[in-house]
Amino acid sequence: MTAPGQNLIMWMVYNGEYTVEEVDAAAIYKAGMPWEYLPFQTSQA
């Protein structure tokens, strides 16, 4: 299942609404997105 907000977050990232530095990995994780779908590497995997 797709977590609420997941597609919106990724759309904003890939369309330049946010830079990688501006995206909080913890917030993405709390939104229900698996770590492997993050658009950058994280040491919290």
mmCIF entry with sequence, helices, sheets and N, C-alpha, C, O atoms, coordinates in Angstrom:
data_MODEL
# 
_entry.id   MODEL 
# 
_entity.id                         1 
_entity.type                       polymer 
_entity.pdbx_number_of_molecules   1 
# 
_entity_poly.entity_id                      1 
_entity_poly.type                           'polypeptide(L)' 
_entity_poly.nstd_linkage                   no 
_entity_poly.nstd_monomer                   no 
_entity_poly.pdbx_seq_one_letter_code       MTAPGQNLIMWMVYNGEYTVEEVDAAAIYKAGMPWEYLPFQTSQA 
_entity_poly.pdbx_seq_one_letter_code_can   MTAPGQNLIMWMVYNGEYTVEEVDAAAIYKAGMPWEYLPFQTSQA 
_entity_poly.pdbx_strand_id                 A 
# 
loop_
_entity_poly_seq.entity_id 
_entity_poly_seq.num 
_entity_poly_seq.mon_id 
_entity_poly_seq.hetero 
1 1  MET n 
1 2  THR n 
1 3  ALA n 
1 4  PRO n 
1 5  GLY n 
1 6  GLN n 
1 7  ASN n 
1 8  LEU n 
1 9  ILE n 
1 10 MET n 
1 11 TRP n 
1 12 MET n 
1 13 VAL n 
1 14 TYR n 
1 15 ASN n 
1 16 GLY n 
1 17 GLU n 
1 18 TYR n 
1 19 THR n 
1 20 VAL n 
1 21 GLU n 
1 22 GLU n 
1 23 VAL n 
1 24 ASP n 
1 25 ALA n 
1 26 ALA n 
1 27 ALA n 
1 28 ILE n 
1 29 TYR n 
1 30 LYS n 
1 31 ALA n 
1 32 GLY n 
1 33 MET n 
1 34 PRO n 
1 35 TRP n 
1 36 GLU n 
1 37 TYR n 
1 38 LEU n 
1 39 PRO n 
1 40 PHE n 
1 41 GLN n 
1 42 THR n 
1 43 SER n 
1 44 GLN n 
1 45 ALA n 
# 
_struct_asym.id          A 
_struct_asym.entity_id   1 
# 
loop_
_struct_conf.conf_type_id 
_struct_conf.id 
_struct_conf.pdbx_PDB_helix_id 
_struct_conf.beg_label_comp_id 
_struct_conf.beg_label_asym_id 
_struct_conf.beg_label_seq_id 
_struct_conf.pdbx_beg_PDB_ins_code 
_struct_conf.end_label_comp_id 
_struct_conf.end_label_asym_id 
_struct_conf.end_label_seq_id 
_struct_conf.pdbx_end_PDB_ins_code 
_struct_conf.beg_auth_comp_id 
_struct_conf.beg_auth_asym_id 
_struct_conf.beg_auth_seq_id 
_struct_conf.end_auth_comp_id 
_struct_conf.end_auth_asym_id 
_struct_conf.end_auth_seq_id 
_struct_conf.pdbx_PDB_helix_class 
_struct_conf.details 
_struct_conf.pdbx_PDB_helix_length 
HELX_P HELX_P1 AA1 GLN A 6  ? TYR A 14 ? GLN A 6  TYR A 14 1 ? 9 
HELX_P HELX_P2 AA2 VAL A 20 ? GLU A 22 ? VAL A 20 GLU A 22 5 ? 3 
HELX_P HELX_P3 AA3 ALA A 25 ? LYS A 30 ? ALA A 25 LYS A 30 1 ? 6 
HELX_P HELX_P4 AA4 TRP A 35 ? TYR A 37 ? TRP A 35 TYR A 37 5 ? 3 
# 
_struct_conf_type.id          HELX_P 
_struct_conf_type.criteria    ? 
_struct_conf_type.reference   ? 
# 
loop_
_atom_site.group_PDB 
_atom_site.id 
_atom_site.type_symbol 
_atom_site.label_atom_id 
_atom_site.label_alt_id 
_atom_site.label_comp_id 
_atom_site.label_asym_id 
_atom_site.label_entity_id 
_atom_site.label_seq_id 
_atom_site.pdbx_PDB_ins_code 
_atom_site.Cartn_x 
_atom_site.Cartn_y 
_atom_site.Cartn_z 
_atom_site.occupancy 
_atom_site.B_iso_or_equiv 
_atom_site.pdbx_formal_charge 
_atom_site.auth_seq_id 
_atom_site.auth_comp_id 
_atom_site.auth_asym_id 
_atom_site.auth_atom_id 
_atom_site.pdbx_PDB_model_num 
ATOM 1   N N  . MET A 1 1  ? 0.833  -1.204 0.000   1.00 0.00 ? 1  MET A N  1 
ATOM 2   C CA . MET A 1 1  ? 0.000  0.000  0.000   1.00 0.00 ? 1  MET A CA 1 
ATOM 3   C C  . MET A 1 1  ? 0.867  1.253  0.000   1.00 0.00 ? 1  MET A C  1 
ATOM 4   O O  . MET A 1 1  ? 1.994  1.252  0.497   1.00 0.00 ? 1  MET A O  1 
ATOM 5   N N  . THR A 1 2  ? 0.323  2.305  -0.561  1.00 0.00 ? 2  THR A N  1 
ATOM 6   C CA . THR A 1 2  ? 1.048  3.574  -0.600  1.00 0.00 ? 2  THR A CA 1 
ATOM 7   C C  . THR A 1 2  ? 0.650  4.420  0.598   1.00 0.00 ? 2  THR A C  1 
ATOM 8   O O  . THR A 1 2  ? -0.533 4.658  0.841   1.00 0.00 ? 2  THR A O  1 
ATOM 9   N N  . ALA A 1 3  ? 1.649  4.867  1.340   1.00 0.00 ? 3  ALA A N  1 
ATOM 10  C CA . ALA A 1 3  ? 1.369  5.688  2.515   1.00 0.00 ? 3  ALA A CA 1 
ATOM 11  C C  . ALA A 1 3  ? 0.878  7.066  2.089   1.00 0.00 ? 3  ALA A C  1 
ATOM 12  O O  . ALA A 1 3  ? 1.346  7.603  1.085   1.00 0.00 ? 3  ALA A O  1 
ATOM 13  N N  . PRO A 1 4  ? -0.058 7.647  2.836   1.00 0.00 ? 4  PRO A N  1 
ATOM 14  C CA . PRO A 1 4  ? -0.533 9.001  2.529   1.00 0.00 ? 4  PRO A CA 1 
ATOM 15  C C  . PRO A 1 4  ? 0.624  9.990  2.492   1.00 0.00 ? 4  PRO A C  1 
ATOM 16  O O  . PRO A 1 4  ? 1.452  10.021 3.402   1.00 0.00 ? 4  PRO A O  1 
ATOM 17  N N  . GLY A 1 5  ? 0.679  10.791 1.445   1.00 0.00 ? 5  GLY A N  1 
ATOM 18  C CA . GLY A 1 5  ? 1.718  11.796 1.348   1.00 0.00 ? 5  GLY A CA 1 
ATOM 19  C C  . GLY A 1 5  ? 2.980  11.318 0.664   1.00 0.00 ? 5  GLY A C  1 
ATOM 20  O O  . GLY A 1 5  ? 3.826  12.129 0.288   1.00 0.00 ? 5  GLY A O  1 
ATOM 21  N N  . GLN A 1 6  ? 3.121  10.012 0.499   1.00 0.00 ? 6  GLN A N  1 
ATOM 22  C CA . GLN A 1 6  ? 4.363  9.474  -0.065  1.00 0.00 ? 6  GLN A CA 1 
ATOM 23  C C  . GLN A 1 6  ? 4.614  9.992  -1.475  1.00 0.00 ? 6  GLN A C  1 
ATOM 24  O O  . GLN A 1 6  ? 5.695  10.500 -1.776  1.00 0.00 ? 6  GLN A O  1 
ATOM 25  N N  . ASN A 1 7  ? 3.604  9.861  -2.340  1.00 0.00 ? 7  ASN A N  1 
ATOM 26  C CA . ASN A 1 7  ? 3.782  10.305 -3.719  1.00 0.00 ? 7  ASN A CA 1 
ATOM 27  C C  . ASN A 1 7  ? 4.020  11.805 -3.800  1.00 0.00 ? 7  ASN A C  1 
ATOM 28  O O  . ASN A 1 7  ? 4.810  12.269 -4.622  1.00 0.00 ? 7  ASN A O  1 
ATOM 29  N N  . LEU A 1 8  ? 3.334  12.569 -2.943  1.00 0.00 ? 8  LEU A N  1 
ATOM 30  C CA . LEU A 1 8  ? 3.501  14.017 -2.951  1.00 0.00 ? 8  LEU A CA 1 
ATOM 31  C C  . LEU A 1 8  ? 4.918  14.393 -2.560  1.00 0.00 ? 8  LEU A C  1 
ATOM 32  O O  . LEU A 1 8  ? 5.527  15.263 -3.182  1.00 0.00 ? 8  LEU A O  1 
ATOM 33  N N  . ILE A 1 9  ? 5.450  13.737 -1.525  1.00 0.00 ? 9  ILE A N  1 
ATOM 34  C CA . ILE A 1 9  ? 6.821  14.021 -1.091  1.00 0.00 ? 9  ILE A CA 1 
ATOM 35  C C  . ILE A 1 9  ? 7.800  13.748 -2.221  1.00 0.00 ? 9  ILE A C  1 
ATOM 36  O O  . ILE A 1 9  ? 8.650  14.587 -2.520  1.00 0.00 ? 9  ILE A O  1 
ATOM 37  N N  . MET A 1 10 ? 7.690  12.583 -2.854  1.00 0.00 ? 10 MET A N  1 
ATOM 38  C CA . MET A 1 10 ? 8.630  12.227 -3.907  1.00 0.00 ? 10 MET A CA 1 
ATOM 39  C C  . MET A 1 10 ? 8.475  13.144 -5.113  1.00 0.00 ? 10 MET A C  1 
ATOM 40  O O  . MET A 1 10 ? 9.461  13.487 -5.766  1.00 0.00 ? 10 MET A O  1 
ATOM 41  N N  . TRP A 1 11 ? 7.230  13.545 -5.412  1.00 0.00 ? 11 TRP A N  1 
ATOM 42  C CA . TRP A 1 11 ? 6.997  14.458 -6.535  1.00 0.00 ? 11 TRP A CA 1 
ATOM 43  C C  . TRP A 1 11 ? 7.698  15.777 -6.280  1.00 0.00 ? 11 TRP A C  1 
ATOM 44  O O  . TRP A 1 11 ? 8.322  16.337 -7.181  1.00 0.00 ? 11 TRP A O  1 
ATOM 45  N N  . MET A 1 12 ? 7.599  16.276 -5.053  1.00 0.00 ? 12 MET A N  1 
ATOM 46  C CA . MET A 1 12 ? 8.233  17.548 -4.721  1.00 0.00 ? 12 MET A CA 1 
ATOM 47  C C  . MET A 1 12 ? 9.749  17.434 -4.811  1.00 0.00 ? 12 MET A C  1 
ATOM 48  O O  . MET A 1 12 ? 10.418 18.355 -5.277  1.00 0.00 ? 12 MET A O  1 
ATOM 49  N N  . VAL A 1 13 ? 10.289 16.303 -4.366  1.00 0.00 ? 13 VAL A N  1 
ATOM 50  C CA . VAL A 1 13 ? 11.737 16.109 -4.434  1.00 0.00 ? 13 VAL A CA 1 
ATOM 51  C C  . VAL A 1 13 ? 12.198 16.098 -5.884  1.00 0.00 ? 13 VAL A C  1 
ATOM 52  O O  . VAL A 1 13 ? 13.108 16.840 -6.253  1.00 0.00 ? 13 VAL A O  1 
ATOM 53  N N  . TYR A 1 14 ? 11.569 15.253 -6.714  1.00 0.00 ? 14 TYR A N  1 
ATOM 54  C CA . TYR A 1 14 ? 12.034 15.079 -8.080  1.00 0.00 ? 14 TYR A CA 1 
ATOM 55  C C  . TYR A 1 14 ? 11.718 16.260 -8.983  1.00 0.00 ? 14 TYR A C  1 
ATOM 56  O O  . TYR A 1 14 ? 12.329 16.414 -10.040 1.00 0.00 ? 14 TYR A O  1 
ATOM 57  N N  . ASN A 1 15 ? 10.776 17.089 -8.578  1.00 0.00 ? 15 ASN A N  1 
ATOM 58  C CA . ASN A 1 15 ? 10.448 18.256 -9.384  1.00 0.00 ? 15 ASN A CA 1 
ATOM 59  C C  . ASN A 1 15 ? 11.111 19.522 -8.871  1.00 0.00 ? 15 ASN A C  1 
ATOM 60  O O  . ASN A 1 15 ? 10.818 20.621 -9.344  1.00 0.00 ? 15 ASN A O  1 
ATOM 61  N N  . GLY A 1 16 ? 12.008 19.366 -7.898  1.00 0.00 ? 16 GLY A N  1 
ATOM 62  C CA . GLY A 1 16 ? 12.818 20.495 -7.469  1.00 0.00 ? 16 GLY A CA 1 
ATOM 63  C C  . GLY A 1 16 ? 12.180 21.387 -6.420  1.00 0.00 ? 16 GLY A C  1 
ATOM 64  O O  . GLY A 1 16 ? 12.697 22.464 -6.124  1.00 0.00 ? 16 GLY A O  1 
ATOM 65  N N  . GLU A 1 17 ? 11.045 20.944 -5.847  1.00 0.00 ? 17 GLU A N  1 
ATOM 66  C CA . GLU A 1 17 ? 10.445 21.750 -4.789  1.00 0.00 ? 17 GLU A CA 1 
ATOM 67  C C  . GLU A 1 17 ? 11.367 21.776 -3.566  1.00 0.00 ? 17 GLU A C  1 
ATOM 68  O O  . GLU A 1 17 ? 11.440 22.765 -2.838  1.00 0.00 ? 17 GLU A O  1 
ATOM 69  N N  . TYR A 1 18 ? 12.057 20.667 -3.370  1.00 0.00 ? 18 TYR A N  1 
ATOM 70  C CA . TYR A 1 18 ? 13.000 20.577 -2.264  1.00 0.00 ? 18 TYR A CA 1 
ATOM 71  C C  . TYR A 1 18 ? 14.300 19.985 -2.770  1.00 0.00 ? 18 TYR A C  1 
ATOM 72  O O  . TYR A 1 18 ? 14.306 19.173 -3.696  1.00 0.00 ? 18 TYR A O  1 
ATOM 73  N N  . THR A 1 19 ? 15.413 20.398 -2.153  1.00 0.00 ? 19 THR A N  1 
ATOM 74  C CA . THR A 1 19 ? 16.678 19.751 -2.456  1.00 0.00 ? 19 THR A CA 1 
ATOM 75  C C  . THR A 1 19 ? 16.842 18.577 -1.507  1.00 0.00 ? 19 THR A C  1 
ATOM 76  O O  . THR A 1 19 ? 16.097 18.439 -0.537  1.00 0.00 ? 19 THR A O  1 
ATOM 77  N N  . VAL A 1 20 ? 17.819 17.734 -1.795  1.00 0.00 ? 20 VAL A N  1 
ATOM 78  C CA . VAL A 1 20 ? 18.078 16.588 -0.935  1.00 0.00 ? 20 VAL A CA 1 
ATOM 79  C C  . VAL A 1 20 ? 18.332 17.043 0.497   1.00 0.00 ? 20 VAL A C  1 
ATOM 80  O O  . VAL A 1 20 ? 17.873 16.418 1.452   1.00 0.00 ? 20 VAL A O  1 
ATOM 81  N N  . GLU A 1 21 ? 19.074 18.146 0.630   1.00 0.00 ? 21 GLU A N  1 
ATOM 82  C CA . GLU A 1 21 ? 19.417 18.636 1.961   1.00 0.00 ? 21 GLU A CA 1 
ATOM 83  C C  . GLU A 1 21 ? 18.183 19.115 2.717   1.00 0.00 ? 21 GLU A C  1 
ATOM 84  O O  . GLU A 1 21 ? 18.146 19.073 3.947   1.00 0.00 ? 21 GLU A O  1 
ATOM 85  N N  . GLU A 1 22 ? 17.168 19.574 1.972   1.00 0.00 ? 22 GLU A N  1 
ATOM 86  C CA . GLU A 1 22 ? 15.971 20.111 2.612   1.00 0.00 ? 22 GLU A CA 1 
ATOM 87  C C  . GLU A 1 22 ? 14.989 19.020 3.030   1.00 0.00 ? 22 GLU A C  1 
ATOM 88  O O  . GLU A 1 22 ? 14.115 19.242 3.867   1.00 0.00 ? 22 GLU A O  1 
ATOM 89  N N  . VAL A 1 23 ? 15.146 17.844 2.437   1.00 0.00 ? 23 VAL A N  1 
ATOM 90  C CA . VAL A 1 23 ? 14.229 16.755 2.753   1.00 0.00 ? 23 VAL A CA 1 
ATOM 91  C C  . VAL A 1 23 ? 14.704 16.032 4.004   1.00 0.00 ? 23 VAL A C  1 
ATOM 92  O O  . VAL A 1 23 ? 15.836 15.554 4.067   1.00 0.00 ? 23 VAL A O  1 
ATOM 93  N N  . ASP A 1 24 ? 13.833 15.958 4.990   1.00 0.00 ? 24 ASP A N  1 
ATOM 94  C CA . ASP A 1 24 ? 14.178 15.297 6.244   1.00 0.00 ? 24 ASP A CA 1 
ATOM 95  C C  . ASP A 1 24 ? 13.873 13.808 6.131   1.00 0.00 ? 24 ASP A C  1 
ATOM 96  O O  . ASP A 1 24 ? 12.717 13.410 5.991   1.00 0.00 ? 24 ASP A O  1 
ATOM 97  N N  . ALA A 1 25 ? 14.908 13.001 6.190   1.00 0.00 ? 25 ALA A N  1 
ATOM 98  C CA . ALA A 1 25 ? 14.736 11.557 6.035   1.00 0.00 ? 25 ALA A CA 1 
ATOM 99  C C  . ALA A 1 25 ? 13.802 10.990 7.094   1.00 0.00 ? 25 ALA A C  1 
ATOM 100 O O  . ALA A 1 25 ? 13.026 10.076 6.816   1.00 0.00 ? 25 ALA A O  1 
ATOM 101 N N  . ALA A 1 26 ? 13.874 11.526 8.298   1.00 0.00 ? 26 ALA A N  1 
ATOM 102 C CA . ALA A 1 26 ? 13.005 11.032 9.367   1.00 0.00 ? 26 ALA A CA 1 
ATOM 103 C C  . ALA A 1 26 ? 11.544 11.308 9.049   1.00 0.00 ? 26 ALA A C  1 
ATOM 104 O O  . ALA A 1 26 ? 10.682 10.475 9.331   1.00 0.00 ? 26 ALA A O  1 
ATOM 105 N N  . ALA A 1 27 ? 11.257 12.461 8.468   1.00 0.00 ? 27 ALA A N  1 
ATOM 106 C CA . ALA A 1 27 ? 9.885  12.806 8.118   1.00 0.00 ? 27 ALA A CA 1 
ATOM 107 C C  . ALA A 1 27 ? 9.366  11.872 7.032   1.00 0.00 ? 27 ALA A C  1 
ATOM 108 O O  . ALA A 1 27 ? 8.215  11.438 7.072   1.00 0.00 ? 27 ALA A O  1 
ATOM 109 N N  . ILE A 1 28 ? 10.221 11.568 6.066   1.00 0.00 ? 28 ILE A N  1 
ATOM 110 C CA . ILE A 1 28 ? 9.836  10.646 5.003   1.00 0.00 ? 28 ILE A CA 1 
ATOM 111 C C  . ILE A 1 28 ? 9.556  9.266  5.592   1.00 0.00 ? 28 ILE A C  1 
ATOM 112 O O  . ILE A 1 28 ? 8.577  8.611  5.235   1.00 0.00 ? 28 ILE A O  1 
ATOM 113 N N  . TYR A 1 29 ? 10.427 8.838  6.496   1.00 0.00 ? 29 TYR A N  1 
ATOM 114 C CA . TYR A 1 29 ? 10.247 7.533  7.125   1.00 0.00 ? 29 TYR A CA 1 
ATOM 115 C C  . TYR A 1 29 ? 8.933  7.489  7.904   1.00 0.00 ? 29 TYR A C  1 
ATOM 116 O O  . TYR A 1 29 ? 8.199  6.503  7.829   1.00 0.00 ? 29 TYR A O  1 
ATOM 117 N N  . LYS A 1 30 ? 8.639  8.544  8.643   1.00 0.00 ? 30 LYS A N  1 
ATOM 118 C CA . LYS A 1 30 ? 7.404  8.592  9.423   1.00 0.00 ? 30 LYS A CA 1 
ATOM 119 C C  . LYS A 1 30 ? 6.177  8.608  8.517   1.00 0.00 ? 30 LYS A C  1 
ATOM 120 O O  . LYS A 1 30 ? 5.094  8.191  8.925   1.00 0.00 ? 30 LYS A O  1 
ATOM 121 N N  . ALA A 1 31 ? 6.348  9.090  7.289   1.00 0.00 ? 31 ALA A N  1 
ATOM 122 C CA . ALA A 1 31 ? 5.243  9.103  6.335   1.00 0.00 ? 31 ALA A CA 1 
ATOM 123 C C  . ALA A 1 31 ? 4.975  7.705  5.786   1.00 0.00 ? 31 ALA A C  1 
ATOM 124 O O  . ALA A 1 31 ? 3.986  7.488  5.087   1.00 0.00 ? 31 ALA A O  1 
ATOM 125 N N  . GLY A 1 32 ? 5.858  6.760  6.103   1.00 0.00 ? 32 GLY A N  1 
ATOM 126 C CA . GLY A 1 32 ? 5.632  5.372  5.716   1.00 0.00 ? 32 GLY A CA 1 
ATOM 127 C C  . GLY A 1 32 ? 6.426  4.923  4.509   1.00 0.00 ? 32 GLY A C  1 
ATOM 128 O O  . GLY A 1 32 ? 6.140  3.866  3.946   1.00 0.00 ? 32 GLY A O  1 
ATOM 129 N N  . MET A 1 33 ? 7.416  5.697  4.098   1.00 0.00 ? 33 MET A N  1 
ATOM 130 C CA . MET A 1 33 ? 8.201  5.339  2.925   1.00 0.00 ? 33 MET A CA 1 
ATOM 131 C C  . MET A 1 33 ? 9.403  4.487  3.323   1.00 0.00 ? 33 MET A C  1 
ATOM 132 O O  . MET A 1 33 ? 10.178 4.896  4.187   1.00 0.00 ? 33 MET A O  1 
ATOM 133 N N  . PRO A 1 34 ? 9.575  3.325  2.721   1.00 0.00 ? 34 PRO A N  1 
ATOM 134 C CA . PRO A 1 34 ? 10.740 2.492  3.015   1.00 0.00 ? 34 PRO A CA 1 
ATOM 135 C C  . PRO A 1 34 ? 12.033 3.225  2.678   1.00 0.00 ? 34 PRO A C  1 
ATOM 136 O O  . PRO A 1 34 ? 12.082 4.009  1.730   1.00 0.00 ? 34 PRO A O  1 
ATOM 137 N N  . TRP A 1 35 ? 13.069 2.968  3.455   1.00 0.00 ? 35 TRP A N  1 
ATOM 138 C CA . TRP A 1 35 ? 14.353 3.646  3.267   1.00 0.00 ? 35 TRP A CA 1 
ATOM 139 C C  . TRP A 1 35 ? 14.903 3.474  1.854   1.00 0.00 ? 35 TRP A C  1 
ATOM 140 O O  . TRP A 1 35 ? 15.522 4.391  1.314   1.00 0.00 ? 35 TRP A O  1 
ATOM 141 N N  . GLU A 1 36 ? 14.680 2.302  1.251   1.00 0.00 ? 36 GLU A N  1 
ATOM 142 C CA . GLU A 1 36 ? 15.272 2.051  -0.068  1.00 0.00 ? 36 GLU A CA 1 
ATOM 143 C C  . GLU A 1 36 ? 14.697 2.959  -1.143  1.00 0.00 ? 36 GLU A C  1 
ATOM 144 O O  . GLU A 1 36 ? 15.266 3.065  -2.229  1.00 0.00 ? 36 GLU A O  1 
ATOM 145 N N  . TYR A 1 37 ? 13.580 3.616  -0.860  1.00 0.00 ? 37 TYR A N  1 
ATOM 146 C CA . TYR A 1 37 ? 12.997 4.523  -1.840  1.00 0.00 ? 37 TYR A CA 1 
ATOM 147 C C  . TYR A 1 37 ? 13.450 5.967  -1.663  1.00 0.00 ? 37 TYR A C  1 
ATOM 148 O O  . TYR A 1 37 ? 13.059 6.846  -2.432  1.00 0.00 ? 37 TYR A O  1 
ATOM 149 N N  . LEU A 1 38 ? 14.279 6.209  -0.642  1.00 0.00 ? 38 LEU A N  1 
ATOM 150 C CA . LEU A 1 38 ? 14.797 7.562  -0.467  1.00 0.00 ? 38 LEU A CA 1 
ATOM 151 C C  . LEU A 1 38 ? 15.691 7.924  -1.648  1.00 0.00 ? 38 LEU A C  1 
ATOM 152 O O  . LEU A 1 38 ? 16.440 7.075  -2.131  1.00 0.00 ? 38 LEU A O  1 
ATOM 153 N N  . PRO A 1 39 ? 15.627 9.180  -2.127  1.00 0.00 ? 39 PRO A N  1 
ATOM 154 C CA . PRO A 1 39 ? 16.400 9.600  -3.294  1.00 0.00 ? 39 PRO A CA 1 
ATOM 155 C C  . PRO A 1 39 ? 17.855 9.902  -2.954  1.00 0.00 ? 39 PRO A C  1 
ATOM 156 O O  . PRO A 1 39 ? 18.550 10.562 -3.727  1.00 0.00 ? 39 PRO A O  1 
ATOM 157 N N  . PHE A 1 40 ? 18.313 9.428  -1.814  1.00 0.00 ? 40 PHE A N  1 
ATOM 158 C CA . PHE A 1 40 ? 19.698 9.644  -1.407  1.00 0.00 ? 40 PHE A CA 1 
ATOM 159 C C  . PHE A 1 40 ? 20.082 8.602  -0.370  1.00 0.00 ? 40 PHE A C  1 
ATOM 160 O O  . PHE A 1 40 ? 19.211 7.956  0.214   1.00 0.00 ? 40 PHE A O  1 
ATOM 161 N N  . GLN A 1 41 ? 21.372 8.434  -0.138  1.00 0.00 ? 41 GLN A N  1 
ATOM 162 C CA . GLN A 1 41 ? 21.847 7.447  0.817   1.00 0.00 ? 41 GLN A CA 1 
ATOM 163 C C  . GLN A 1 41 ? 21.660 7.948  2.239   1.00 0.00 ? 41 GLN A C  1 
ATOM 164 O O  . GLN A 1 41 ? 21.791 9.143  2.507   1.00 0.00 ? 41 GLN A O  1 
ATOM 165 N N  . THR A 1 42 ? 21.355 7.033  3.147   1.00 0.00 ? 42 THR A N  1 
ATOM 166 C CA . THR A 1 42 ? 21.200 7.404  4.548   1.00 0.00 ? 42 THR A CA 1 
ATOM 167 C C  . THR A 1 42 ? 21.916 6.398  5.425   1.00 0.00 ? 42 THR A C  1 
ATOM 168 O O  . THR A 1 42 ? 21.931 5.203  5.131   1.00 0.00 ? 42 THR A O  1 
ATOM 169 N N  . SER A 1 43 ? 22.504 6.881  6.492   1.00 0.00 ? 43 SER A N  1 
ATOM 170 C CA . SER A 1 43 ? 23.220 5.996  7.403   1.00 0.00 ? 43 SER A CA 1 
ATOM 171 C C  . SER A 1 43 ? 22.264 5.357  8.405   1.00 0.00 ? 43 SER A C  1 
ATOM 172 O O  . SER A 1 43 ? 22.677 4.546  9.233   1.00 0.00 ? 43 SER A O  1 
ATOM 173 N N  . GLN A 1 44 ? 20.975 5.726  8.328   1.00 0.00 ? 44 GLN A N  1 
ATOM 174 C CA . GLN A 1 44 ? 20.001 5.216  9.283   1.00 0.00 ? 44 GLN A CA 1 
ATOM 175 C C  . GLN A 1 44 ? 19.231 4.013  8.734   1.00 0.00 ? 44 GLN A C  1 
ATOM 176 O O  . GLN A 1 44 ? 18.230 3.593  9.314   1.00 0.00 ? 44 GLN A O  1 
ATOM 177 N N  . ALA A 1 45 ? 19.699 3.466  7.623   1.00 0.00 ? 45 ALA A N  1 
ATOM 178 C CA . ALA A 1 45 ? 18.992 2.358  6.994   1.00 0.00 ? 45 ALA A CA 1 
ATOM 179 C C  . ALA A 1 45 ? 18.912 1.151  7.931   1.00 0.00 ? 45 ALA A C  1 
ATOM 180 O O  . ALA A 1 45 ? 18.347 0.121  7.563   1.00 0.00 ? 45 ALA A O  1 
# 
